[in-house]
Amino acid sequence: MSRAKFPCGQTSWISRREMFHGLGAGLGMVALNAILQDELRADAASDPLAPRPAHLPAKAKSCIFLFMEGGPSHIDTFDPKPKLKEMEGQEFVRQGKFVSGMAGGKRYFVPSPFEFAQHGQSGLWFCDRLSHLAKMADELCIYRGLTVDSVNHPEACLHFNTGSRFGGEPAIGSWVTYGLGTENQNLPAFVVLPEAAPQGGPANWSSGYLPAQLQGTPLRSQGAPILDLEPRAGVTSESQRRMLDTLGGLDAEFQKQFDTDHPYAGKLRARIESYELAFRMQASVPDLVNLDNEPEYIRELYGIGKEPTDSYGRKCLLARKLIEAGTRFVQVIKGDWDAHDGIADNHGKALAVVDKPVAGLLADLKQRGLLDSTLVVCCGEFGRSPDNGMRSGKVVPGRDHNPEAMNVMLAGGGVQGGRYVGATDDVGGKAVECVHHLRDFHVTMLCLLGLDDNKLTYFHSGRFKQLSQIGGQPIAELIS
């Protein structure tokens, strides 16, 4: 018999048999976890991009995520607050441990500089700078109940794109690709079309601890989207094939030196497969990324060839072409929404850039029969405040960061258009109806694509991880 002492100071006698039974059970669990980890890694490494069956009946088979970095103001786009005009300039004090320094202390209410009107049979509200998107009112669902955690841009961007504020986690596009694979092995499964790297950098589209093949592939915002897409003069497809076969053989021999779970093994597999993908892309991508061959009416639909819509219109058209060709997840990033001062000028310019291209994207998807199978999501990393501070004796005509109220525009796969879900208070400061945290919205996006967040897991650092981090519930009101 042995005497065991517990933290509370009490002692208890246990037999030698009980002691060894407990130790055996503990070692057994360690061994079981190790075996599970090896099996999961081997399965993922075999072909991480192979098509996989969905967990649930899918409403959509692909997603276009229009990420407006900087935090667009819901109060100045889809969520008008006439009461702010009545309260213009009224002073109040905001305090709280979760309030950022820029938003604390004396505050003053700021009305929107834009006019609003209702559009479509649904009567959705749009500001006067969204004249093109307003024509698509009956295709849109505006969710007004979302809340997030961070008031800082880098953490908030990472949170929205990866489910974690701290980096190192897989992006939502990587999770979707991990769960479903891709329909076209000649194209990247997860593509990012950035204006510039958002705050938080490339970690916003990293594959984290998932296989490296699942990370987002960024295409350049200026010039040729992909460098070295054409072989050098004198290099034939046959000679390239021989070089790749030789390189693949050398890498495979070198890979034998490492266990399947060694970090080098995964990196080597990813490198070999990236060479092979690049070779296949040389045949399939040139026509895909050449937008100059598109009919004039399509170019006009997206605002291509005109300012200020040309650059963003090209990204939206390329997103449609990628989805049509079988890419699973495309993210289009537009910055310059951080309007602490001069909301009229800042948002006026940004809305002029995105209004026609986004409306054109939705109209193009619909006319091609792709909207029903493509989930379109448009939002920033947080909302904006209905108030601001004072400078030189005048109220600053801008808005600070607001994690307690934001709008998300959705359309397409599995989302009923022409309606609002949720609501914010009379001044737009807080979500008050159908309020859900970001983790629930992530779970909803996965659900629309046929994925169950509780089944879409990956064993890493001793536990099964998932996009929502700690689990969440689908927002039923968003699913038709």
C-alpha positions in Angstrom: 0.0 0.0 0.0 1.1 3.6 -0.7 0.0 6.8 0.9 -1.0 9.6 -1.5 -1.2 13.2 -0.3 -3.8 15.5 -2.0 -3.5 19.3 -2.4 -6.0 20.0 0.4 -3.7 18.2 2.9 -5.8 15.1 3.3 -4.2 11.7 2.7 -5.6 8.4 1.3 -4.3 4.9 1.0 -4.3 3.4 -2.5 -3.1 -0.1 -3.5 -0.1 -0.8 -5.8 -2.6 -2.2 -8.4 -4.6 1.0 -8.4 -1.5 3.0 -8.8 -0.2 1.1 -11.8 -3.7 1.0 -13.3 -3.8 4.8 -13.2 -0.3 5.1 -14.7 -1.2 2.7 -17.4 -4.3 4.6 -18.3 -2.4 7.8 -18.5 0.4 6.3 -20.7 -2.3 4.7 -22.9 -3.9 8.1 -23.5 -0.5 9.6 -24.5 0.1 6.7 -26.9 -3.5 7.0 -28.3 -3.0 10.7 -28.9 0.3 10.1 -30.7 -1.3 7.5 -32.9 -4.2 9.8 -33.8 -1.9 12.6 -34.6 0.2 10.5 -36.9 -2.8 9.1 -38.7 -4.4 12.6 -39.2 -1.2 14.0 -40.5 -0.7 11.1 -42.9 -4.2 11.5 -44.2 -3.9 15.2 -44.7 -0.5 14.8 -46.3 -1.7 12.2 -48.8 -3.5 14.8 -50.9 -4.8 17.8 -49.0 -6.5 19.3 -52.1 -8.4 16.2 -53.1 -12.2 16.8 -53.3 -14.0 15.7 -50.1 -17.6 15.1 -49.3 -19.4 17.8 -47.2 -20.5 17.1 -43.6 -23.9 18.7 -44.2 -26.2 19.4 -47.2 -24.3 22.4 -48.7 -26.1 25.6 -49.7 -23.0 26.9 -51.5 -20.0 25.2 -53.0 -17.7 28.2 -53.1 -17.2 31.6 -51.4 -16.1 35.1 -52.4 -15.1 37.1 -49.4 -15.0 40.9 -50.0 -12.9 42.1 -47.0 -13.0 45.9 -46.5 -10.0 46.4 -44.3 -10.2 49.4 -41.9 -13.8 49.0 -40.8 -16.5 50.5 -43.0 -19.2 52.4 -41.0 -22.5 50.7 -40.9 -24.1 54.0 -39.9 -23.0 55.5 -43.2 -23.8 52.6 -45.6 -26.7 50.2 -44.8 -27.9 51.2 -41.3 -29.2 54.8 -41.2 -29.7 56.5 -37.8 -31.9 59.6 -38.2 -31.7 60.1 -34.4 -28.1 61.2 -34.7 -29.2 64.3 -36.5 -31.3 65.2 -33.5 -28.4 64.5 -31.1 -25.6 66.1 -33.2 -22.9 67.5 -31.0 -24.4 66.3 -27.7 -21.7 65.5 -25.2 -21.4 62.4 -23.1 -18.7 60.4 -21.3 -17.7 56.9 -22.3 -15.8 54.8 -19.8 -15.0 51.1 -19.5 -12.0 48.8 -19.3 -12.8 47.5 -22.9 -12.9 50.9 -24.5 -9.9 52.0 -26.5 -8.0 55.1 -25.5 -9.2 56.9 -28.6 -12.8 56.2 -27.8 -12.9 57.0 -24.1 -13.6 60.2 -22.2 -15.8 63.1 -23.6 -17.6 62.1 -26.8 -19.9 63.9 -29.2 -22.6 62.4 -31.5 -21.8 62.7 -35.2 -24.6 62.2 -37.8 -24.0 60.7 -41.3 -23.0 63.1 -44.0 -24.9 61.0 -46.6 -28.5 60.8 -47.5 -30.4 57.5 -47.4 -33.2 56.0 -49.4 -35.0 52.6 -49.7 -34.6 50.4 -52.8 -36.0 47.3 -54.3 -39.2 45.5 -53.5 -37.7 44.8 -50.1 -37.1 48.4 -49.2 -33.6 48.0 -48.0 -31.8 51.2 -47.0 -28.7 52.4 -48.9 -26.7 55.6 -48.6 -26.6 57.8 -51.7 -23.1 56.7 -52.6 -24.3 53.1 -53.3 -26.4 53.8 -56.3 -25.3 50.7 -58.2 -25.4 48.2 -55.3 -28.9 49.5 -54.5 -30.1 48.0 -57.7 -29.3 44.6 -56.3 -31.2 45.2 -53.1 -33.5 42.2 -53.4 -30.4 39.9 -53.6 -28.9 41.2 -50.4 -29.2 40.2 -46.8 -27.9 42.8 -44.3 -26.9 41.3 -41.0 -26.9 43.9 -38.3 -26.2 41.9 -35.2 -22.5 40.9 -35.3 -20.0 41.7 -32.5 -16.3 41.1 -32.3 -13.6 41.4 -29.7 -10.8 43.7 -30.7 -10.6 47.4 -31.4 -7.1 47.2 -32.9 -6.8 46.7 -36.6 -4.1 43.9 -36.7 -5.8 41.8 -34.1 -9.3 42.4 -35.5 -8.2 41.5 -39.1 -6.5 38.3 -37.9 -9.6 37.5 -35.8 -12.0 37.9 -38.7 -9.8 36.0 -41.1 -8.5 33.2 -38.9 -10.7 33.1 -35.8 -7.8 34.1 -33.5 -6.5 37.6 -32.7 -2.9 36.4 -32.2 -1.9 34.9 -35.5 -0.5 31.5 -36.3 -4.0 30.0 -37.0 -5.3 28.9 -40.4 -7.3 31.3 -42.4 -11.0 30.6 -43.0 -10.1 29.9 -46.7 -7.6 27.3 -45.6 -10.2 25.7 -43.3 -12.8 25.5 -46.1 -10.2 24.0 -48.5 -9.1 21.6 -45.8 -12.7 20.4 -45.5 -13.8 20.3 -49.1 -10.6 20.2 -51.2 -10.8 21.8 -54.7 -12.6 21.0 -57.9 -9.7 22.2 -60.2 -6.3 20.7 -59.5 -4.8 23.2 -62.0 -5.6 26.2 -60.0 -4.9 27.3 -56.4 -7.9 26.3 -54.2 -7.6 29.5 -52.0 -6.8 32.7 -53.8 -6.2 36.2 -52.3 -6.5 39.4 -54.3 -5.1 42.1 -52.1 -4.8 45.8 -52.7 -1.9 45.7 -50.3 -1.2 43.4 -47.3 -3.8 44.1 -44.6 -2.7 44.9 -41.1 -1.5 41.6 -39.6 0.2 40.9 -43.0 0.2 37.5 -44.8 -0.8 35.8 -41.6 -4.4 36.8 -42.7 -4.2 34.1 -45.4 -1.8 31.6 -43.8 -2.5 27.9 -43.5 -1.1 27.9 -39.9 -0.7 24.4 -38.7 -2.7 22.9 -41.6 -0.7 21.5 -44.6 1.2 24.3 -46.4 -0.7 23.5 -49.6 -3.8 25.1 -48.1 -2.4 28.6 -47.6 -3.9 31.4 -49.7 -2.2 32.3 -52.9 -2.0 36.0 -53.3 -2.1 37.4 -56.9 -0.4 40.8 -57.5 -2.6 43.9 -57.5 -0.6 45.6 -60.3 0.9 44.2 -63.6 0.7 40.5 -64.3 -1.2 38.8 -61.4 1.4 36.0 -61.4 5.1 36.4 -62.1 6.9 34.0 -64.5 3.7 32.6 -65.7 5.2 32.1 -69.2 8.3 29.9 -69.6 11.5 31.6 -70.6 12.3 31.7 -74.3 13.6 28.4 -75.5 12.2 26.4 -72.6 9.7 23.8 -73.8 7.0 22.0 -71.8 8.9 18.8 -72.4 12.1 20.1 -70.9 10.2 21.7 -68.0 8.6 18.3 -67.3 12.0 16.6 -67.3 13.4 19.2 -64.9 10.4 18.8 -62.5 10.7 15.0 -62.6 14.4 15.2 -61.7 13.8 17.7 -59.0 10.9 15.7 -57.6 13.0 12.6 -57.5 15.8 14.4 -55.6 13.3 15.9 -53.1 11.7 12.5 -52.6 15.0 10.9 -51.8 15.8 13.6 -49.3 12.4 13.3 -47.8 13.1 9.7 -46.8 15.5 11.0 -44.2 12.6 12.4 -42.1 9.6 10.9 -40.3 6.2 11.7 -41.7 5.5 14.1 -38.9 8.8 16.0 -39.1 8.3 19.7 -40.1 10.7 19.2 -43.1 8.6 16.4 -44.5 5.5 18.6 -44.8 7.5 21.5 -46.3 9.1 19.2 -48.8 5.7 17.8 -49.9 4.3 21.3 -50.2 7.3 22.4 -52.2 7.1 19.5 -54.6 3.4 20.0 -55.1 3.8 23.8 -55.6 6.2 23.1 -58.5 3.7 20.7 -60.0 0.9 23.2 -59.6 3.0 26.0 -61.1 3.6 23.8 -64.1 -0.1 23.0 -64.6 -1.0 26.7 -64.1 1.2 27.7 -67.0 -1.3 26.0 -69.3 -4.6 27.0 -67.6 -4.0 30.4 -66.0 -3.0 32.8 -68.9 -6.4 32.8 -70.4 -8.1 33.0 -67.0 -6.2 36.1 -65.8 -6.4 37.9 -69.2 -9.3 40.2 -68.6 -8.7 42.2 -71.8 -10.4 39.4 -73.8 -13.6 39.8 -71.9 -16.6 41.3 -73.8 -17.0 45.0 -73.5 -20.3 44.8 -71.7 -18.7 42.6 -69.0 -15.9 45.1 -68.6 -18.4 47.9 -68.4 -20.4 46.0 -65.8 -17.4 45.9 -63.4 -16.2 49.4 -64.2 -13.0 48.2 -65.9 -11.2 50.8 -67.9 -12.5 53.7 -65.9 -11.5 55.4 -62.7 -11.8 55.0 -59.8 -13.3 51.5 -60.4 -10.7 49.9 -62.8 -8.4 48.2 -60.3 -11.1 46.9 -57.9 -13.3 45.9 -60.8 -10.5 43.8 -62.2 -10.2 42.0 -58.9 -14.0 41.3 -58.7 -14.1 40.0 -62.3 -11.1 37.8 -61.7 -12.8 36.5 -58.5 -15.8 35.5 -60.6 -13.6 33.8 -63.2 -11.7 31.9 -60.5 -14.9 30.6 -58.9 -16.3 29.6 -62.3 -13.1 27.7 -63.0 -13.4 25.7 -59.8 -11.4 27.7 -57.1 -13.1 27.1 -53.8 -12.4 30.3 -51.9 -11.5 33.8 -53.2 -10.8 36.8 -50.9 -10.7 40.3 -52.3 -9.2 42.9 -50.0 -9.9 46.6 -50.2 -8.3 49.0 -47.6 -8.6 52.7 -46.7 -11.8 52.5 -44.6 -10.3 53.8 -41.4 -12.3 57.1 -41.1 -11.3 58.7 -37.8 -11.6 62.1 -39.5 -13.5 63.2 -42.6 -16.0 60.4 -42.9 -17.6 62.1 -45.9 -14.3 62.3 -47.9 -12.9 58.9 -46.7 -16.0 56.8 -47.2 -17.1 58.8 -50.2 -13.9 57.8 -52.1 -13.9 54.2 -50.9 -17.6 53.7 -51.8 -17.0 55.2 -55.3 -14.3 52.5 -55.8 -16.4 49.4 -54.7 -20.0 50.3 -55.5 -20.1 49.4 -59.2 -17.6 46.5 -59.1 -19.5 44.7 -56.3 -22.9 45.3 -57.9 -21.4 44.1 -61.2 -20.0 40.9 -59.5 -23.4 40.1 -58.1 -25.2 40.7 -61.4 -22.6 38.7 -63.3 -22.9 35.8 -60.9 -26.7 35.8 -61.2 -26.8 36.0 -65.0 -24.4 33.0 -65.2 -26.4 30.9 -62.7 -23.6 31.0 -60.2 -25.1 33.2 -57.4 -27.1 30.3 -55.9 -24.0 28.2 -55.5 -21.6 31.0 -54.5 -21.7 32.6 -51.0 -20.7 36.3 -51.2 -19.7 38.0 -47.9 -18.8 41.7 -47.6 -17.6 43.4 -44.4 -14.7 44.9 -42.5 -13.1 43.8 -39.2 -15.4 45.9 -37.0 -18.0 48.6 -37.1 -17.7 52.3 -36.3 -18.9 54.5 -33.4 -21.8 56.9 -33.7 -19.6 59.5 -32.0 -16.1 61.1 -32.0 -13.9 63.4 -29.9 -13.2 67.1 -30.2 -10.2 68.9 -31.7 -9.4 72.6 -31.6 -12.8 73.2 -30.2 -14.7 71.4 -32.9 -16.2 67.9 -33.1 -14.1 65.7 -35.4 -16.4 64.6 -38.3 -15.3 61.0 -38.2 -15.8 57.7 -36.4 -13.8 55.5 -34.1 -13.6 51.7 -33.8 -16.6 49.8 -32.6 -16.6 46.1 -31.8 -20.1 46.1 -30.4 -22.0 46.8 -33.7 -21.3 46.0 -37.3 -23.1 45.1 -40.5 -22.3 42.3 -42.9 -23.6 42.1 -46.4 -24.4 38.6 -47.7 -25.7 37.3 -51.0 -26.0 34.0 -52.8 -25.6 30.5 -51.7 -28.1 29.7 -49.0 -28.9 33.3 -48.0 -32.3 34.7 -48.6 -32.0 38.2 -50.2 -34.1 41.3 -49.6 -34.1 41.4 -45.9 -32.4 42.5 -42.6 -31.4 40.1 -39.9 -30.8 41.7 -36.5 -30.6 45.4 -35.5 -28.6 48.0 -33.8 -29.8 50.6 -31.3 -31.1 54.0 -32.1 -27.7 55.5 -32.7 -25.9 52.4 -34.0 -23.6 52.0 -31.0 -24.6 48.4 -30.1 -26.2 45.4 -31.7 -29.5 44.7 -29.9 -31.3 42.0 -32.0 -30.1 38.6 -33.1 -26.8 39.4 -31.5 -24.0 36.9 -32.2 -20.3 36.8 -31.7 -17.9 36.4 -34.7 -17.4 32.7 -33.8 -21.1 32.1 -34.6 -20.7 33.9 -37.9 -17.7 31.7 -38.8 -19.7 28.6 -38.0 -22.5 29.9 -40.2 -20.2 30.5 -43.2 -18.9 26.9 -42.8 -22.4 25.6 -42.4 -23.6 27.2 -45.7 -20.6 25.5 -47.4 -21.6 22.2 -46.0 -19.1 22.0 -43.2 -19.6 21.3 -39.5 -17.2 23.3 -37.3 -17.2 20.6 -34.7 -16.1 18.0 -37.3 -13.8 20.3 -39.2 -10.9 19.8 -36.7 -7.1 19.3 -36.8 -5.0 17.8 -34.1 -2.3 20.2 -33.1 -0.3 20.9 -29.9 -2.1 18.2 -28.0 -5.8 19.0 -28.9 -8.2 19.1 -31.8 -8.5 22.7 -33.1 -11.2 24.4 -35.1 -11.9 27.7 -36.7 -14.3 28.9 -34.0 -11.6 28.1 -31.3 -14.1 27.1 -28.7 -17.2 26.2 -30.7 -20.2 28.2 -31.8 -23.7 27.9 -33.2 -25.0 28.6 -36.7 -27.0 31.8 -37.0 -30.3 30.1 -38.1 -31.8 33.4 -39.2 -29.2 33.8 -41.9 -29.8 30.4 -43.5 -32.7 30.1 -45.9 
